[in-house]
Amino acid sequence: MAPNQKMILRADVNRVYDEKYRTQEEKEKFFIRGKRKPKNGKWFSVGLGIDLPFCLLILILLVIGTIMMFSASYAFSYYTVGDSYFYLKRQILFIVLGIAAMAVMSFFNYNKLHKIAPFVLGAAYFALLLVLILPSAEGGVRRWIPLGIFNIQPSEIAKLAVILFFAHWASKYYKLMQLPKYSILPGIVVFGSISVLLLLEPHYSGIVIIGVLTVIMLYIGGMKAKYLIIGGIIFAGIILLLAVTGGLSYAMSRMDGWGQALSAERGTELWDQTWQTRNSLYAIGSGGLWGLGLGQSRQKFLYLPEPQNDFIFAIVVEELGLIGAAIILLIFALLVWRGITLSLRAKDRFGKLLGIGLTSQIGVQVVFNILVITDWLPNTGISLPFFSYGGSSLIMLLAQMGIVLSVSRTANIEKL
């Protein structure tokens, strides 16, 4: 066949394709069936390069978070284990492992996660079941699977699994998501089953976060808003029933003293119940506008229990003041904004939903953590991303950010 004839034939094929497959979804099906199939077969790919601003924001938060974690922990670390650098050394190790995981996942072809999403959810169920048969920690709580150097918290796996599964489900059944069978029903089944397992640990903050992530994923996936209201009413009814029947005794005990941290009733049971939250408020109040200075916190000297964990931001405000805290929150906001922007420019619906879900988890945990340390929510144990001490949570979080960077490699956005 002559070259000119080949060009004419190719033009005819393109014309037929453009006329027959007008919608984006139809074009994607055409690509899959024909010779225009996209090159998504590789497990690892480079694409256009990672998004530098998003990556820099993560590294900035890691640096600030590590400095503040050491500042908040050295007194408690010296008192409990005799080594002021104990938590710092372990946190640096977790960061190295986490950055390695983030780098690997940034090269990972996120489209492969589309197929294995149900298996990841199954792995989360397995971990949630496994932790229930392991020996309990102090107070009868079962939340961690020991792995020597650090413990795995199954709820962290469950957060990723829920985001990944609903990104897979909503992209697969996008046109049917307005039907209850494809939206509210799978939401109730997945969230309800995970909630039961977390209830047995018990881990109520995990239930709250996963519940919010489920709502976000279903809503951006195409579920009607009225179903959210129906689901909220059902969930509130279940909570009320459990509270009346005594099924939430552990949660109700955590609510004792909520909103009364600054009560003047010294020497009472209320005074002991609100000890941690009250010292958190003391730290925040004493920081003022500019703070007491880096390393100058008073509340970390055994007044605020385990200041390197969930209440670390109270030490941040005490040492860096309102201005420093506001700058850190601004960096978090920029990270969430950039992540959502990248995700919206993804080439496919799965990448959009996955990136938005993973980035939203950061924003949800930051907001809830701030509400807890300021006594707007009961003390339920919600860590601050990139700041709170922890192995599995930090490594999982950085690996998830690597997935967002993988999405950014194909995003239609200018790379700086």
C-alpha positions as CSV (number, residue, x, y, z in Angstrom):
1,M,0.0,0.0,0.0
2,A,1.4,3.4,-1.0
3,P,2.2,5.9,1.8
4,N,-0.5,8.3,0.7
5,Q,-3.1,5.5,0.8
6,K,-2.0,4.7,4.4
7,M,-2.4,8.3,5.5
8,I,-5.9,8.4,4.0
9,L,-6.9,5.1,5.7
10,R,-5.5,6.3,9.0
11,A,-7.5,9.6,8.7
12,D,-10.7,7.6,8.0
13,V,-10.1,5.5,11.1
14,N,-9.6,8.6,13.2
15,R,-12.7,10.2,11.8
16,V,-14.8,7.1,12.5
17,Y,-13.4,7.0,16.0
18,D,-14.2,10.6,16.7
19,E,-17.8,10.3,15.4
20,K,-18.6,7.0,17.1
21,Y,-17.0,7.5,20.5
22,R,-17.8,11.1,21.5
23,T,-17.8,10.8,25.3
24,Q,-14.6,10.3,27.3
25,E,-15.8,7.0,28.7
26,E,-16.5,5.6,25.2
27,K,-13.1,6.7,24.1
28,E,-11.5,4.9,27.0
29,K,-13.4,1.7,26.0
30,F,-12.2,2.2,22.4
31,F,-8.6,2.4,23.6
32,I,-9.0,-0.8,25.6
33,R,-10.5,-2.8,22.7
34,G,-8.4,-1.5,19.9
35,K,-4.7,-0.8,19.1
36,R,-4.9,2.5,21.0
37,K,-4.8,0.6,24.3
38,P,-2.9,2.8,26.8
39,K,0.4,1.6,28.1
40,N,-0.7,0.8,31.7
41,G,0.7,-2.7,31.7
42,K,3.9,-1.8,33.5
43,W,4.0,-2.0,37.3
44,F,6.4,0.9,37.5
45,S,6.6,3.9,35.3
46,V,8.2,7.4,35.3
47,G,5.6,9.5,33.5
48,L,6.2,13.3,33.5
49,G,8.0,13.4,36.8
50,I,6.7,14.0,40.4
51,D,5.2,17.3,41.5
52,L,7.9,19.3,43.2
53,P,5.7,21.7,45.2
54,F,3.8,18.8,46.8
55,C,7.0,16.9,47.5
56,L,8.6,20.0,49.1
57,L,5.6,20.6,51.3
58,I,5.8,17.1,52.6
59,L,9.5,17.4,53.4
60,I,9.0,20.8,55.1
61,L,6.3,19.3,57.4
62,L,8.6,16.3,58.1
63,V,11.5,18.6,59.1
64,I,9.4,20.8,61.3
65,G,7.5,17.8,62.8
66,T,10.7,16.0,63.7
67,I,12.2,19.1,65.4
68,M,9.0,19.6,67.4
69,M,8.7,15.9,68.2
70,F,12.2,15.9,69.7
71,S,11.5,19.2,71.6
72,A,8.3,17.8,73.0
73,S,9.7,14.3,73.9
74,Y,13.2,14.7,75.3
75,A,12.1,15.3,78.9
76,F,9.6,12.5,78.9
77,S,12.0,10.2,77.1
78,Y,14.8,10.9,79.7
79,Y,12.4,10.3,82.6
80,T,10.9,7.0,81.2
81,V,13.8,5.3,79.5
82,G,16.9,7.3,80.5
83,D,17.7,8.5,77.0
84,S,16.6,11.9,75.8
85,Y,17.1,10.9,72.2
86,F,15.1,7.6,72.4
87,Y,12.1,8.9,70.5
88,L,14.1,11.0,68.1
89,K,16.3,8.1,67.0
90,R,13.3,5.9,66.4
91,Q,11.4,8.6,64.6
92,I,14.3,9.3,62.2
93,L,14.4,5.5,61.4
94,F,10.6,5.6,60.7
95,I,11.1,8.7,58.5
96,V,13.9,7.0,56.5
97,L,11.7,3.9,55.9
98,G,8.7,6.1,55.1
99,I,10.6,8.2,52.6
100,A,11.9,5.0,50.9
101,A,8.3,3.8,50.7
102,M,7.2,7.1,49.3
103,A,9.9,7.0,46.7
104,V,9.0,3.5,45.6
105,M,5.3,4.3,45.5
106,S,5.9,7.4,43.5
107,F,7.3,5.2,40.7
108,F,4.5,2.6,41.1
109,N,1.9,2.6,38.4
110,Y,-1.2,3.5,40.5
111,N,-3.5,2.0,37.9
112,K,-2.4,-1.4,39.2
113,L,-4.0,-0.6,42.5
114,H,-7.4,-0.6,40.6
115,K,-7.3,-4.4,40.3
116,I,-5.9,-5.2,43.7
117,A,-8.2,-2.9,45.7
118,P,-10.5,-5.7,46.9
119,F,-7.4,-7.7,48.1
120,V,-6.1,-4.7,50.0
121,L,-9.5,-4.4,51.7
122,G,-9.3,-8.1,52.5
123,A,-5.8,-7.7,54.0
124,A,-7.2,-4.9,56.2
125,Y,-10.0,-7.2,57.5
126,F,-7.4,-9.9,58.2
127,A,-5.3,-7.5,60.2
128,L,-8.3,-6.2,62.1
129,L,-9.2,-9.8,63.0
130,L,-5.7,-10.8,63.9
131,V,-5.2,-8.0,66.4
132,L,-8.3,-9.2,68.3
133,I,-6.7,-12.6,69.1
134,L,-3.4,-11.2,70.2
135,P,-2.7,-10.3,73.8
136,S,-4.2,-7.0,74.9
137,A,-2.3,-4.0,76.1
138,E,-2.8,-2.2,79.4
139,G,-6.5,-1.5,79.9
140,G,-7.6,-4.4,77.7
141,V,-7.1,-2.4,74.5
142,R,-6.1,-4.4,71.3
143,R,-4.9,-2.0,68.6
144,W,-1.4,-3.1,67.6
145,I,0.3,-6.0,66.0
146,P,3.9,-6.2,67.3
147,L,6.7,-6.5,64.7
148,G,9.8,-5.9,66.9
149,I,11.1,-2.5,66.0
150,F,7.6,-1.0,65.7
151,N,4.0,-2.0,65.9
152,I,1.5,-2.1,63.1
153,Q,-1.9,-0.5,63.8
154,P,-4.5,-2.2,61.6
155,S,-6.7,0.9,61.6
156,E,-4.0,2.6,59.5
157,I,-4.2,-0.2,56.9
158,A,-8.0,0.1,57.0
159,K,-7.9,3.8,56.2
160,L,-5.9,3.2,53.0
161,A,-8.1,0.2,52.2
162,V,-11.3,2.1,52.4
163,I,-10.0,5.0,50.2
164,L,-8.6,2.6,47.7
165,F,-11.7,0.3,47.6
166,F,-14.2,3.1,47.1
167,A,-12.0,4.8,44.5
168,H,-12.1,1.5,42.6
169,W,-15.8,1.0,43.2
170,A,-16.9,4.5,42.3
171,S,-14.8,4.6,39.1
172,K,-16.1,1.2,38.0
173,Y,-19.8,2.0,38.7
174,Y,-19.7,5.7,38.3
175,K,-22.9,6.0,36.2
176,L,-24.7,3.8,38.8
177,M,-23.5,5.6,42.0
178,Q,-26.8,7.5,42.2
179,L,-28.6,4.3,42.9
180,P,-28.7,3.1,46.6
181,K,-27.6,-0.4,45.5
182,Y,-24.2,0.9,44.3
183,S,-23.6,3.7,46.8
184,I,-25.3,3.6,50.2
185,L,-25.4,-0.2,50.4
186,P,-21.6,-0.9,49.8
187,G,-20.9,2.1,52.1
188,I,-23.0,0.5,54.9
189,V,-21.5,-2.9,54.4
190,V,-17.8,-1.9,54.3
191,F,-17.9,0.8,56.9
192,G,-20.3,-1.2,59.2
193,S,-18.1,-4.3,59.1
194,I,-14.9,-2.4,59.8
195,S,-16.6,-0.4,62.6
196,V,-17.7,-3.6,64.3
197,L,-14.1,-4.8,64.3
198,L,-12.8,-1.5,65.6
199,L,-15.5,-1.4,68.2
200,L,-14.1,-4.7,69.6
201,E,-10.5,-3.3,70.0
202,P,-11.9,-0.6,70.9
203,H,-10.7,2.2,68.7
204,Y,-13.4,4.9,68.4
205,S,-11.3,7.6,66.8
206,G,-10.5,5.1,64.0
207,I,-14.2,4.6,63.5
208,V,-14.8,8.3,63.2
209,I,-12.0,8.9,60.7
210,I,-12.9,6.0,58.5
211,G,-16.6,7.0,58.7
212,V,-15.7,10.5,57.4
213,L,-13.4,9.1,54.7
214,T,-16.2,6.8,53.6
215,V,-18.6,9.7,53.3
216,I,-16.0,11.7,51.3
217,M,-15.3,8.9,48.9
218,L,-18.9,8.1,48.2
219,Y,-19.9,11.7,47.8
220,I,-17.1,12.6,45.3
221,G,-17.7,9.2,43.7
222,G,-21.2,10.3,42.6
223,M,-23.6,9.4,45.5
224,K,-26.6,11.7,45.9
225,A,-26.4,14.0,48.9
226,K,-29.8,12.9,50.3
227,Y,-28.3,9.4,50.9
228,L,-25.7,11.0,53.1
229,I,-28.5,12.4,55.2
230,I,-30.3,9.0,55.4
231,G,-27.0,7.3,56.3
232,G,-26.3,9.9,59.0
233,I,-29.7,9.3,60.5
234,I,-29.2,5.5,60.5
235,F,-25.7,5.9,62.0
236,A,-27.0,8.3,64.7
237,G,-29.7,5.8,65.6
238,I,-27.2,2.9,65.9
239,I,-25.0,5.1,68.2
240,L,-28.0,6.0,70.4
241,L,-29.0,2.4,70.6
242,L,-25.5,1.3,71.6
243,A,-25.2,4.1,74.2
244,V,-28.5,3.1,75.8
245,T,-27.6,-0.6,75.9
246,G,-24.2,0.0,77.3
247,G,-22.3,-1.0,74.2
248,L,-20.3,2.2,74.2
249,S,-19.1,2.1,77.8
250,Y,-15.5,2.7,76.8
251,A,-16.4,5.6,74.6
252,M,-18.7,7.2,77.2
253,S,-15.8,7.0,79.7
254,R,-13.6,9.0,77.3
255,M,-16.4,11.6,77.2
256,D,-16.3,12.2,81.0
257,G,-15.2,15.7,81.6
258,W,-15.5,16.7,77.9
259,G,-15.8,20.5,77.8
260,Q,-14.9,20.9,81.5
261,A,-11.1,20.8,81.4
262,L,-10.9,24.2,83.0
263,S,-13.3,23.4,85.8
264,A,-12.2,24.7,89.2
265,E,-13.3,21.6,91.1
266,R,-9.9,20.5,92.3
267,G,-9.4,17.2,94.1
268,T,-12.5,15.6,92.4
269,E,-12.7,12.8,89.9
270,L,-13.4,15.3,87.2
271,W,-10.0,17.0,87.9
272,D,-8.2,13.7,87.2
273,Q,-10.3,12.9,84.2
274,T,-9.4,16.2,82.5
275,W,-5.7,16.3,83.5
276,Q,-4.3,15.8,79.9
277,T,-6.8,18.2,78.2
278,R,-6.4,20.8,80.9
279,N,-2.6,20.9,80.6
280,S,-3.0,21.0,76.8
281,L,-5.1,24.2,77.2
282,Y,-2.5,25.6,79.6
283,A,0.2,25.0,77.0
284,I,-1.8,26.7,74.3
285,G,-2.8,29.6,76.5
286,S,0.8,30.2,77.7
287,G,2.2,30.3,74.2
288,G,0.6,33.7,73.4
289,L,1.2,35.3,70.0
290,W,4.9,34.5,69.5
291,G,5.4,31.5,71.9
292,L,7.9,30.9,74.7
293,G,10.7,29.9,72.2
294,L,11.8,26.6,70.7
295,G,12.5,24.1,73.5
296,Q,11.1,26.4,76.2
297,S,7.8,24.6,76.8
298,R,6.9,24.0,80.5
299,Q,4.0,21.6,80.1
300,K,6.2,18.9,78.5
301,F,8.0,18.4,81.8
302,L,5.7,15.6,82.9
303,Y,2.6,17.9,83.1
304,L,1.2,16.9,79.7
305,P,1.3,13.0,79.5
306,E,3.2,11.7,76.5
307,P,3.5,15.0,74.7
308,Q,5.1,13.5,71.7
309,N,1.9,11.8,70.5
310,D,-1.6,13.1,70.1
311,F,-1.1,16.4,72.0
312,I,2.1,17.4,70.3
313,F,0.5,20.4,68.7
314,A,-0.2,21.9,72.1
315,I,3.6,22.0,72.7
316,V,4.0,23.5,69.2
317,V,1.6,26.4,70.1
318,E,3.3,26.8,73.5
319,E,6.8,27.1,72.0
320,L,6.0,28.8,68.6
321,G,2.9,30.7,69.6
322,L,-0.2,31.5,67.5
323,I,1.9,32.8,64.6
324,G,4.0,29.7,64.4
325,A,1.0,27.4,64.7
326,A,-0.9,29.4,62.0
327,I,2.1,29.0,59.6
328,I,2.2,25.2,60.2
329,L,-1.6,25.0,59.6
330,L,-1.1,27.0,56.4
331,I,1.5,24.5,55.2
332,F,-0.9,21.7,55.9
333,A,-3.6,23.6,54.0
334,L,-1.3,24.1,51.0
335,L,-0.4,20.4,51.0
336,V,-4.1,19.4,50.9
337,W,-4.9,22.0,48.2
338,R,-2.0,21.0,46.0
339,G,-2.9,17.3,46.4
340,I,-6.5,17.8,45.4
341,T,-5.5,20.1,42.5
342,L,-3.1,17.4,41.2
343,S,-5.8,14.7,41.6
344,L,-8.4,16.7,39.7
345,R,-6.0,16.9,36.8
346,A,-5.4,13.1,36.7
347,K,-5.9,11.4,33.4
348,D,-8.5,9.0,34.7
349,R,-11.4,8.9,37.2
350,F,-9.7,6.3,39.5
351,G,-6.6,8.6,39.8
352,K,-8.8,11.5,40.7
353,L,-10.8,9.7,43.4
354,L,-7.7,8.0,44.8
355,G,-5.6,11.2,45.0
356,I,-8.5,13.2,46.6
357,G,-9.2,10.5,49.1
358,L,-5.6,10.1,50.3
359,T,-5.0,13.9,50.5
360,S,-8.3,14.4,52.3
361,Q,-7.2,12.0,55.0
362,I,-4.4,14.5,55.9
363,G,-6.9,17.4,56.3
364,V,-9.4,15.3,58.3
365,Q,-6.8,14.1,60.8
366,V,-5.4,17.7,61.2
367,V,-8.8,19.2,61.9
368,F,-9.8,16.4,64.3
369,N,-6.5,16.6,66.2
370,I,-6.8,20.4,66.7
371,L,-10.4,20.0,67.9
372,V,-9.3,17.4,70.5
373,I,-6.4,19.4,71.9
374,T,-8.6,22.4,72.3
375,D,-11.4,20.4,74.0
376,W,-13.9,20.8,71.2
377,L,-13.9,17.0,70.8
378,P,-13.4,14.3,73.5
379,N,-9.9,12.9,73.9
380,T,-10.1,10.0,71.5
381,G,-6.5,9.6,70.4
382,I,-6.1,11.2,66.9
383,S,-2.5,11.7,65.8
384,L,-1.2,14.8,63.9
385,P,0.3,13.8,60.5
386,F,4.1,14.1,60.2
387,F,4.4,15.4,63.8
388,S,3.1,12.7,66.2
389,Y,5.5,9.9,67.1
390,G,4.7,6.6,65.6
391,G,6.0,3.9,63.2
392,S,3.2,2.4,61.2
393,S,1.2,5.6,61.0
394,L,4.1,7.6,59.6
395,I,5.3,4.9,57.2
396,M,1.8,4.3,55.9
397,L,1.2,8.0,55.5
398,L,4.4,8.6,53.5
399,A,3.6,5.6,51.3
400,Q,0.2,7.1,50.6
401,M,1.8,10.4,49.7
402,G,3.9,8.4,47.3
403,I,0.8,7.2,45.6
404,V,-0.4,10.8,45.2
405,L,3.0,11.6,43.7
406,S,2.5,8.7,41.3
407,V,-0.9,10.3,40.3
408,S,1.0,13.6,39.8
409,R,3.2,12.0,37.2
410,T,0.3,11.7,34.8
411,A,-1.6,14.8,36.0
412,N,-2.2,17.5,33.4
413,I,-0.6,20.3,35.4
414,E,2.6,22.3,35.1
415,K,5.5,20.7,36.9
416,L,7.7,23.3,38.6
